[in-house]
């Protein structure tokens, strides 16, 4: 028995969890930077500069997870064609017309 549907569900859940984690990471990073600039307004430019690199890394991780899951889905799709060909019924010849 071929469980392709479970593969799709697993890839979708994995992608969603990773992207939610990336979103929470960027939100927490921005929250901390805004809190720091509220406490010390003269350091706002430095905090913004220091925030950009980790935000780009977190977003890159989310993009990497998205690409990996899409590649997994494409790999599963190639398995669907092979499974369909394997389980296809034998060709039935039509009766000859006279």
TIVEXVEX-459950 format. One record per atom (N, C-alpha, C, O, CB): atom name; z, y negated, x negated; residue in three letters. Coordinates in Angstrom, 1 decimal. Glycine has a CB too. Layout:
<sites>
CA, Z, Y, X, ALA
...
</sites>
This chain:
<sites>
N, 0.0, 1.2, -0.8, UNK
CA, 0.0, 0.0, 0.0, UNK
C, 0.0, -1.2, -0.9, UNK
O, 0.7, -1.3, -1.9, UNK
CB, 1.2, 0.0, 1.0, UNK
N, -0.8, -2.2, -0.5, UNK
CA, -0.9, -3.4, -1.3, UNK
C, -0.1, -4.6, -0.7, UNK
O, -0.4, -4.9, 0.5, UNK
CB, -2.4, -3.8, -1.4, UNK
N, 0.8, -5.2, -1.4, UNK
CA, 1.6, -6.2, -0.9, UNK
C, 1.2, -7.6, -1.4, UNK
O, 1.9, -8.3, -2.0, UNK
CB, 3.1, -6.0, -1.3, UNK
N, -0.1, -8.0, -1.1, UNK
CA, -0.6, -9.3, -1.5, UNK
C, 0.1, -10.4, -0.8, UNK
O, 0.3, -11.5, -1.4, UNK
CB, -2.1, -9.3, -1.2, UNK
N, 0.5, -10.2, 0.4, UNK
CA, 1.2, -11.3, 1.2, UNK
C, 2.5, -11.7, 0.5, UNK
O, 2.8, -12.9, 0.5, UNK
CB, 1.4, -10.8, 2.6, UNK
N, 3.2, -10.7, 0.0, UNK
CA, 4.5, -11.0, -0.6, UNK
C, 4.2, -11.8, -1.9, UNK
O, 5.1, -12.6, -2.3, UNK
CB, 5.3, -9.7, -0.9, UNK
N, 3.1, -11.5, -2.6, UNK
CA, 2.8, -12.2, -3.8, UNK
C, 2.5, -13.7, -3.5, UNK
O, 3.0, -14.6, -4.2, UNK
CB, 1.5, -11.6, -4.4, UNK
N, 1.8, -14.0, -2.4, UNK
CA, 1.6, -15.3, -1.9, UNK
C, 2.9, -16.0, -1.6, UNK
O, 3.1, -17.2, -2.0, UNK
CB, 0.6, -15.4, -0.8, UNK
N, 3.7, -15.3, -0.9, UNK
CA, 5.0, -15.9, -0.5, UNK
C, 5.9, -16.2, -1.7, UNK
O, 6.5, -17.3, -1.8, UNK
CB, 5.8, -15.0, 0.5, UNK
N, 5.9, -15.3, -2.7, UNK
CA, 6.7, -15.5, -3.9, UNK
C, 6.1, -16.7, -4.7, UNK
O, 6.9, -17.5, -5.2, UNK
CB, 6.7, -14.3, -4.7, UNK
N, 4.8, -16.8, -4.8, UNK
CA, 4.2, -17.9, -5.6, UNK
C, 4.5, -19.3, -4.8, UNK
O, 4.8, -20.2, -5.5, UNK
CB, 2.7, -17.7, -5.7, UNK
N, 4.4, -19.3, -3.6, UNK
CA, 4.7, -20.5, -2.8, UNK
C, 6.1, -20.9, -2.9, UNK
O, 6.4, -22.1, -3.1, UNK
CB, 4.3, -20.3, -1.4, UNK
N, 7.1, -20.0, -2.8, UNK
CA, 8.5, -20.3, -3.0, UNK
C, 8.8, -20.8, -4.4, UNK
O, 9.5, -21.7, -4.6, UNK
CB, 9.3, -19.1, -2.6, UNK
N, 8.2, -20.1, -5.4, UNK
CA, 8.5, -20.5, -6.8, UNK
C, 8.0, -21.9, -7.0, UNK
O, 8.6, -22.7, -7.7, UNK
CB, 7.8, -19.5, -7.7, UNK
N, 6.8, -22.2, -6.5, UNK
CA, 6.2, -23.5, -6.7, UNK
C, 7.0, -24.6, -6.0, UNK
O, 7.3, -25.6, -6.6, UNK
CB, 4.7, -23.6, -6.2, UNK
N, 7.5, -24.3, -4.8, UNK
CA, 8.3, -25.2, -4.1, UNK
C, 9.6, -25.5, -4.7, UNK
O, 10.1, -26.6, -4.8, UNK
CB, 8.5, -24.7, -2.7, UNK
N, 10.3, -24.4, -5.2, UNK
CA, 11.6, -24.6, -5.8, UNK
C, 11.4, -25.4, -7.1, UNK
O, 12.3, -26.3, -7.4, UNK
CB, 12.2, -23.2, -6.1, UNK
N, 10.4, -25.2, -7.9, UNK
CA, 10.2, -25.9, -9.1, UNK
C, 9.9, -27.4, -8.8, UNK
O, 10.4, -28.3, -9.5, UNK
CB, 9.1, -25.3, -10.0, UNK
N, 9.1, -27.6, -7.9, UNK
CA, 8.7, -29.0, -7.5, UNK
C, 9.9, -29.8, -6.9, UNK
O, 10.1, -31.0, -7.1, UNK
CB, 7.5, -29.1, -6.6, UNK
N, 10.7, -29.1, -6.1, UNK
CA, 11.9, -29.7, -5.6, UNK
C, 12.9, -30.1, -6.7, UNK
O, 13.5, -31.1, -6.8, UNK
CB, 12.6, -28.8, -4.6, UNK
N, 13.0, -29.1, -7.7, UNK
CA, 13.8, -29.4, -8.9, UNK
C, 13.3, -30.6, -9.7, UNK
O, 14.1, -31.4, -10.2, UNK
CB, 13.9, -28.2, -9.8, UNK
N, 12.0, -30.7, -9.9, UNK
CA, 11.5, -31.8, -10.6, UNK
C, 11.7, -33.1, -9.8, UNK
O, 12.1, -34.2, -10.4, UNK
CB, 9.9, -31.6, -10.8, UNK
N, 11.6, -33.1, -8.5, UNK
CA, 11.9, -34.3, -7.7, UNK
C, 13.3, -34.7, -7.8, UNK
O, 13.6, -35.9, -7.9, UNK
CB, 11.5, -34.1, -6.3, UNK
N, 14.2, -33.7, -7.7, UNK
CA, 15.6, -34.1, -7.9, UNK
C, 15.9, -34.6, -9.3, UNK
O, 16.8, -35.5, -9.4, UNK
CB, 16.5, -32.8, -7.6, UNK
N, 15.3, -34.1, -10.3, UNK
CA, 15.5, -34.6, -11.6, UNK
C, 15.1, -36.0, -11.8, UNK
O, 15.8, -36.8, -12.4, UNK
CB, 14.8, -33.7, -12.6, UNK
N, 13.9, -36.3, -11.3, UNK
CA, 13.4, -37.7, -11.4, UNK
C, 14.3, -38.6, -10.6, UNK
O, 14.6, -39.8, -11.0, UNK
CB, 11.9, -37.8, -10.9, UNK
N, 14.7, -38.2, -9.4, UNK
CA, 15.6, -39.0, -8.6, UNK
C, 17.0, -39.3, -9.2, UNK
O, 17.5, -40.4, -9.2, UNK
CB, 15.9, -38.3, -7.2, UNK
N, 17.5, -38.3, -9.9, UNK
CA, 18.8, -38.4, -10.5, UNK
C, 18.6, -39.3, -11.8, UNK
O, 19.5, -40.2, -12.0, UNK
CB, 19.4, -37.1, -11.0, UNK
N, 17.5, -39.2, -12.5, UNK
CA, 17.2, -40.1, -13.6, UNK
C, 17.1, -41.5, -13.2, UNK
O, 17.7, -42.4, -13.8, UNK
CB, 16.0, -39.6, -14.3, UNK
N, 16.4, -41.8, -12.1, UNK
CA, 16.2, -43.1, -11.7, UNK
C, 17.5, -43.7, -11.1, UNK
O, 17.8, -44.9, -11.3, UNK
CB, 15.1, -43.2, -10.6, UNK
N, 18.3, -42.9, -10.5, UNK
CA, 19.6, -43.3, -9.9, UNK
C, 20.5, -43.7, -11.1, UNK
O, 21.2, -44.8, -11.0, UNK
CB, 20.2, -42.2, -9.1, UNK
N, 20.5, -43.0, -12.1, UNK
CA, 21.4, -43.3, -13.3, UNK
C, 20.9, -44.6, -14.0, UNK
O, 21.7, -45.4, -14.4, UNK
CB, 21.4, -42.1, -14.3, UNK
N, 19.6, -44.7, -14.1, UNK
CA, 19.1, -45.9, -14.7, UNK
C, 19.4, -47.2, -13.9, UNK
O, 19.7, -48.2, -14.4, UNK
CB, 17.6, -45.8, -15.0, UNK
N, 19.2, -47.1, -12.6, UNK
CA, 19.5, -48.2, -11.7, UNK
C, 21.0, -48.6, -11.7, UNK
O, 21.4, -49.7, -11.7, UNK
CB, 19.1, -48.0, -10.3, UNK
N, 21.8, -47.5, -11.8, UNK
CA, 23.3, -47.8, -11.8, UNK
C, 23.7, -48.4, -13.2, UNK
O, 24.5, -49.3, -13.2, UNK
CB, 24.1, -46.4, -11.7, UNK
N, 23.0, -48.0, -14.2, UNK
CA, 23.3, -48.6, -15.5, UNK
C, 22.8, -50.1, -15.6, UNK
O, 23.5, -50.9, -16.2, UNK
CB, 22.6, -47.8, -16.6, UNK
N, 21.7, -50.4, -15.0, UNK
CA, 21.2, -51.7, -15.0, UNK
C, 22.0, -52.6, -14.1, UNK
O, 22.1, -53.8, -14.3, UNK
CB, 19.7, -51.8, -14.6, UNK
N, 22.6, -52.0, -13.0, UNK
CA, 23.5, -52.8, -12.1, UNK
C, 24.8, -53.2, -12.9, UNK
O, 25.4, -54.2, -12.6, UNK
CB, 23.8, -52.0, -10.9, UNK
N, 25.3, -52.3, -13.7, UNK
CA, 26.5, -52.5, -14.4, UNK
C, 26.3, -53.5, -15.6, UNK
O, 27.1, -54.3, -15.9, UNK
CB, 27.1, -51.3, -15.0, UNK
N, 25.1, -53.4, -16.2, UNK
CA, 24.8, -54.2, -17.4, UNK
C, 23.3, -54.7, -17.2, UNK
O, 22.4, -54.1, -17.8, UNK
CB, 25.0, -53.4, -18.7, UNK
N, 23.1, -55.8, -16.5, UNK
CA, 21.8, -56.3, -16.2, UNK
C, 21.0, -56.7, -17.5, UNK
O, 19.7, -56.6, -17.4, UNK
CB, 21.8, -57.5, -15.4, UNK
N, 21.6, -57.0, -18.6, UNK
CA, 20.8, -57.4, -19.8, UNK
C, 20.2, -56.2, -20.4, UNK
O, 19.3, -56.4, -21.3, UNK
CB, 21.7, -58.1, -20.7, UNK
N, 20.6, -55.0, -20.1, UNK
CA, 20.1, -53.8, -20.7, UNK
C, 19.0, -53.1, -19.8, UNK
O, 18.6, -52.0, -20.1, UNK
CB, 21.2, -52.8, -21.0, UNK
N, 18.6, -53.8, -18.8, UNK
CA, 17.6, -53.2, -17.8, UNK
C, 16.3, -52.8, -18.5, UNK
O, 15.8, -51.8, -18.2, UNK
CB, 17.4, -54.2, -16.7, UNK
N, 15.8, -53.7, -19.4, UNK
CA, 14.5, -53.4, -20.1, UNK
C, 14.7, -52.2, -21.0, UNK
O, 13.7, -51.3, -21.0, UNK
CB, 14.1, -54.5, -20.9, UNK
N, 15.7, -52.0, -21.7, UNK
CA, 16.0, -50.9, -22.5, UNK
C, 16.1, -49.6, -21.7, UNK
O, 15.6, -48.6, -22.1, UNK
CB, 17.2, -51.1, -23.4, UNK
N, 16.9, -49.7, -20.6, UNK
CA, 17.1, -48.5, -19.8, UNK
C, 15.7, -48.1, -19.2, UNK
O, 15.5, -46.9, -19.1, UNK
CB, 18.1, -48.8, -18.6, UNK
N, 14.9, -49.0, -18.8, UNK
CA, 13.6, -48.6, -18.2, UNK
C, 12.7, -48.0, -19.2, UNK
O, 12.1, -47.0, -18.9, UNK
CB, 12.9, -49.9, -17.6, UNK
N, 12.8, -48.5, -20.4, UNK
CA, 12.0, -47.9, -21.5, UNK
C, 12.5, -46.5, -21.8, UNK
O, 11.7, -45.5, -22.0, UNK
CB, 12.0, -48.7, -22.8, UNK
N, 13.8, -46.3, -21.8, UNK
CA, 14.4, -45.0, -22.1, UNK
C, 14.2, -44.0, -21.0, UNK
O, 14.3, -42.8, -21.2, UNK
CB, 15.9, -45.1, -22.4, UNK
N, 13.9, -44.5, -19.8, UNK
CA, 13.8, -43.7, -18.6, UNK
C, 12.4, -43.1, -18.5, UNK
O, 12.2, -42.0, -17.9, UNK
CB, 14.1, -44.4, -17.3, UNK
N, 11.4, -43.8, -19.0, UNK
CA, 10.0, -43.4, -18.8, UNK
C, 9.6, -42.1, -19.5, UNK
O, 9.0, -41.2, -18.9, UNK
CB, 9.1, -44.5, -19.4, UNK
N, 10.1, -41.8, -20.7, UNK
CA, 9.8, -40.6, -21.4, UNK
C, 10.4, -39.3, -20.7, UNK
O, 9.6, -38.4, -20.5, UNK
CB, 10.3, -40.6, -22.9, UNK
N, 11.7, -39.3, -20.4, UNK
CA, 12.2, -38.1, -19.6, UNK
C, 11.5, -38.0, -18.3, UNK
O, 11.3, -36.8, -17.8, UNK
CB, 13.7, -38.2, -19.5, UNK
N, 11.2, -39.1, -17.6, UNK
CA, 10.5, -39.0, -16.3, UNK
C, 9.1, -38.3, -16.4, UNK
O, 8.7, -37.5, -15.6, UNK
CB, 10.4, -40.3, -15.6, UNK
N, 8.4, -38.7, -17.5, UNK
CA, 7.1, -38.1, -17.8, UNK
C, 7.2, -36.6, -18.1, UNK
O, 6.4, -35.8, -17.7, UNK
CB, 6.4, -38.8, -18.9, UNK
N, 8.3, -36.2, -18.8, UNK
CA, 8.5, -34.8, -19.2, UNK
C, 8.8, -34.0, -17.9, UNK
O, 8.4, -32.9, -17.8, UNK
CB, 9.6, -34.7, -20.2, UNK
N, 9.7, -34.6, -17.1, UNK
CA, 10.0, -33.9, -15.8, UNK
C, 8.8, -33.7, -14.9, UNK
O, 8.6, -32.6, -14.4, UNK
CB, 11.2, -34.6, -15.1, UNK
N, 8.0, -34.8, -14.8, UNK
CA, 6.8, -34.7, -14.0, UNK
C, 5.8, -33.7, -14.6, UNK
O, 5.1, -33.0, -13.9, UNK
CB, 6.2, -36.1, -13.9, UNK
N, 5.7, -33.7, -15.9, UNK
CA, 4.9, -32.7, -16.6, UNK
C, 5.3, -31.3, -16.3, UNK
O, 4.4, -30.4, -16.1, UNK
CB, 4.9, -32.9, -18.1, UNK
N, 6.6, -31.0, -16.3, UNK
CA, 7.1, -29.7, -15.9, UNK
C, 6.7, -29.3, -14.5, UNK
O, 6.3, -28.2, -14.2, UNK
CB, 8.6, -29.6, -16.1, UNK
N, 6.8, -30.3, -13.6, UNK
CA, 6.4, -30.0, -12.2, UNK
C, 4.9, -29.7, -12.1, UNK
O, 4.5, -28.8, -11.4, UNK
CB, 6.7, -31.2, -11.3, UNK
N, 4.1, -30.5, -12.9, UNK
CA, 2.6, -30.2, -12.9, UNK
C, 2.3, -28.9, -13.5, UNK
O, 1.4, -28.2, -13.0, UNK
CB, 1.9, -31.3, -13.6, UNK
N, 3.0, -28.5, -14.5, UNK
CA, 2.8, -27.2, -15.2, UNK
C, 3.1, -26.1, -14.2, UNK
O, 2.4, -25.1, -14.1, UNK
CB, 3.7, -27.1, -16.4, UNK
N, 4.2, -26.2, -13.4, UNK
CA, 4.6, -25.2, -12.4, UNK
C, 3.5, -25.1, -11.4, UNK
O, 3.2, -24.0, -10.9, UNK
CB, 5.9, -25.5, -11.8, UNK
N, 3.0, -26.3, -11.0, UNK
CA, 1.9, -26.3, -9.9, UNK
C, 0.7, -25.6, -10.4, UNK
O, 0.1, -24.8, -9.7, UNK
CB, 1.6, -27.7, -9.5, UNK
N, 0.3, -25.8, -11.7, UNK
CA, -0.9, -25.2, -12.2, UNK
C, -0.7, -23.7, -12.4, UNK
O, -1.6, -22.9, -12.1, UNK
CB, -1.3, -25.8, -13.6, UNK
N, 0.5, -23.3, -12.9, UNK
CA, 0.8, -21.9, -13.0, UNK
C, 0.7, -21.1, -11.7, UNK
O, 0.2, -20.0, -11.6, UNK
CB, 2.1, -21.7, -13.7, UNK
N, 1.3, -21.7, -10.6, UNK
CA, 1.2, -21.1, -9.3, UNK
C, -0.2, -21.1, -8.8, UNK
O, -0.6, -20.1, -8.1, UNK
CB, 2.2, -21.8, -8.4, UNK
N, -1.0, -22.1, -9.0, UNK
CA, -2.3, -22.1, -8.5, UNK
C, -3.2, -21.0, -9.3, UNK
O, -4.0, -20.4, -8.7, UNK
CB, -3.0, -23.4, -8.7, UNK
N, -2.9, -20.9, -10.6, UNK
CA, -3.6, -19.8, -11.3, UNK
C, -3.2, -18.4, -10.8, UNK
O, -4.0, -17.5, -10.7, UNK
CB, -3.3, -19.9, -12.8, UNK
N, -1.9, -18.3, -10.4, UNK
CA, -1.4, -17.0, -9.9, UNK
C, -2.1, -16.7, -8.5, UNK
O, -2.5, -15.6, -8.2, UNK
CB, 0.1, -17.0, -9.7, UNK
N, -2.3, -17.7, -7.7, UNK
CA, -2.9, -17.6, -6.4, UNK
C, -4.4, -17.2, -6.6, UNK
O, -4.9, -16.3, -5.9, UNK
CB, -2.8, -18.9, -5.6, UNK
N, -5.0, -17.8, -7.5, UNK
CA, -6.4, -17.5, -7.8, UNK
C, -6.5, -16.0, -8.3, UNK
O, -7.5, -15.3, -8.0, UNK
CB, -7.0, -18.4, -8.8, UNK
N, -5.6, -15.6, -9.1, UNK
CA, -5.6, -14.2, -9.6, UNK
C, -5.3, -13.3, -8.4, UNK
O, -6.0, -12.2, -8.3, UNK
CB, -4.5, -14.0, -10.6, UNK
N, -4.5, -13.6, -7.5, UNK
CA, -4.3, -12.8, -6.3, UNK
C, -5.5, -12.8, -5.4, UNK
O, -5.9, -11.7, -4.9, UNK
CB, -3.1, -13.3, -5.5, UNK
N, -6.2, -13.9, -5.3, UNK
CA, -7.5, -13.9, -4.5, UNK
C, -8.5, -13.0, -5.1, UNK
O, -9.3, -12.4, -4.4, UNK
CB, -8.0, -15.3, -4.5, UNK
N, -8.6, -12.9, -6.4, UNK
CA, -9.5, -11.9, -7.0, UNK
C, -9.1, -10.5, -6.7, UNK
O, -10.0, -9.6, -6.6, UNK
CB, -9.6, -12.1, -8.5, UNK
N, -7.9, -10.2, -6.5, UNK
CA, -7.4, -8.9, -6.1, UNK
C, -7.7, -8.6, -4.7, UNK
O, -7.9, -7.4, -4.3, UNK
CB, -5.9, -8.8, -6.3, UNK
N, -7.9, -9.6, -3.8, UNK
CA, -8.2, -9.4, -2.4, UNK
C, -9.6, -8.9, -2.3, UNK
O, -9.9, -7.9, -1.5, UNK
CB, -8.1, -10.7, -1.6, UNK
N, -10.5, -9.4, -3.1, UNK
CA, -11.9, -8.9, -3.0, UNK
C, -12.0, -7.5, -3.5, UNK
O, -12.7, -6.7, -2.9, UNK
CB, -12.8, -9.8, -3.9, UNK
N, -11.3, -7.1, -4.5, UNK
CA, -11.3, -5.8, -5.0, UNK
C, -10.7, -4.8, -4.0, UNK
O, -11.1, -3.7, -3.8, UNK
CB, -10.5, -5.7, -6.4, UNK
N, -9.6, -5.2, -3.4, UNK
CA, -8.9, -4.4, -2.4, UNK
C, -9.8, -4.2, -1.2, UNK
O, -9.8, -3.1, -0.6, UNK
CB, -7.5, -5.0, -2.0, UNK
N, -10.5, -5.2, -0.8, UNK
CA, -11.4, -5.1, 0.4, UNK
C, -12.5, -4.2, 0.1, UNK
O, -12.9, -3.4, 1.0, UNK
CB, -11.9, -6.5, 0.8, UNK
N, -13.0, -4.2, -1.1, UNK
CA, -14.2, -3.3, -1.5, UNK
C, -13.7, -1.9, -1.5, UNK
O, -14.4, -0.9, -1.2, UNK
CB, -14.8, -3.7, -2.8, UNK
N, -12.4, -1.7, -1.9, UNK
CA, -11.9, -0.3, -2.1, UNK
C, -11.6, 0.3, -0.7, UNK
O, -11.8, 1.5, -0.5, UNK
CB, -10.6, -0.4, -2.9, UNK
N, -11.2, -0.5, 0.3, UNK
CA, -10.9, 0.0, 1.6, UNK
C, -12.0, -0.2, 2.6, UNK
O, -11.7, 0.1, 3.8, UNK
CB, -9.6, -0.6, 2.1, UNK
N, -13.1, -0.6, 2.2, UNK
CA, -14.2, -0.8, 3.2, UNK
C, -14.7, 0.5, 3.7, UNK
O, -14.8, 1.5, 2.9, UNK
CB, -15.4, -1.6, 2.5, UNK
N, -15.0, 0.6, 5.0, UNK
CA, -15.5, 1.8, 5.5, UNK
C, -16.9, 2.1, 5.0, UNK
O, -17.7, 1.2, 4.6, UNK
CB, -15.6, 1.8, 7.1, UNK
N, -17.3, 3.4, 5.0, UNK
CA, -18.6, 3.8, 4.5, UNK
C, -19.7, 3.2, 5.4, UNK
O, -19.4, 3.1, 6.6, UNK
CB, -18.7, 5.3, 4.4, UNK
N, -20.8, 2.9, 4.8, UNK
CA, -21.9, 2.3, 5.6, UNK
C, -22.4, 3.4, 6.6, UNK
O, -22.6, 4.5, 6.2, UNK
CB, -23.0, 1.8, 4.7, UNK
N, -22.6, 3.0, 7.8, UNK
CA, -23.1, 3.9, 8.8, UNK
C, -24.6, 3.5, 9.0, UNK
O, -24.9, 2.4, 9.3, UNK
CB, -22.3, 3.9, 10.1, UNK
N, -25.5, 4.5, 9.0, UNK
CA, -26.9, 4.3, 9.2, UNK
C, -27.2, 4.1, 10.7, UNK
O, -26.6, 4.9, 11.5, UNK
CB, -27.8, 5.4, 8.6, UNK
N, -28.0, 3.2, 11.0, UNK
CA, -28.4, 3.0, 12.4, UNK
C, -29.4, 4.1, 12.7, UNK
O, -30.2, 4.4, 11.9, UNK
CB, -28.9, 1.6, 12.6, UNK
N, -29.4, 4.5, 14.0, UNK
CA, -30.4, 5.5, 14.3, UNK
C, -31.8, 4.9, 14.2, UNK
O, -32.1, 3.8, 14.6, UNK
CB, -30.1, 6.1, 15.7, UNK
N, -32.7, 5.8, 13.8, UNK
CA, -34.1, 5.3, 13.7, UNK
C, -34.7, 5.0, 15.0, UNK
O, -34.6, 5.8, 16.0, UNK
CB, -35.0, 6.4, 12.9, UNK
N, -35.4, 3.9, 15.1, UNK
CA, -36.1, 3.5, 16.4, UNK
C, -37.5, 4.0, 16.4, UNK
O, -38.2, 4.0, 15.4, UNK
CB, -36.0, 2.0, 16.6, UNK
N, -37.9, 4.5, 17.6, UNK
CA, -39.2, 5.1, 17.7, UNK
C, -40.1, 4.3, 18.5, UNK
O, -41.3, 4.6, 18.7, UNK
CB, -39.2, 6.5, 18.3, UNK
</sites>
